[in-house]
Amino acid sequence: MIQANELQKKIEEHLQDTDIFVVDIKVKAGNNITVLLDRDSGIKIDDCVAINRFIESNYDREVEDYYLTVASAGLGQPLKLLRQYLKIIGKEIEVEYTDKTIVKGTLLAADNEKIRIKTVSKIKKEIVEQEVEINLSTLKSVKEVISFK
């Protein structure tokens, strides 16, 4: 069975001089492999195809007998890496706390321990803006809000 950490190491070495990065790799029963990628400038289908070919050139399907999916981390998916947060600073996000409370705001800053967002709310016909710093340990998920306005 192909090991996720071994596969990730090979892919990251291959991507070393690019702005493409691995968000997640899952290897499930039956060697069912899913590789999720992102890119600072936005992932393209050609990027996924190139990584698919790279993996296939390093792992013989006849020997390993695997099923492979290489895809974008995707819009609406929870953010997993600091690099993903940094990529969307200035954009609207939805924060879900572990207690299921949901807050929307604009991402202002991020590091490995916390994020800072600006929220806007209406209190008695008055618009109130507030900056909030949130520890990542208190969050269940953070997603970029997709707007078609």
Secondary structure, DSSP 8 states (H G I E B T S, - for coil): ---HHHHHHHHHHHTTTSSEEEEEEEEETTTEEEEEEEETT---HHHHHHHHHHHHHHS-HHHH--EEEEEE--TTS---SHHHHHHTTTSEEEEEETTS-EEEEEEEEE-SSEEEEEEEEEETTEEEEEEEEEEGGGEEEEEE-----
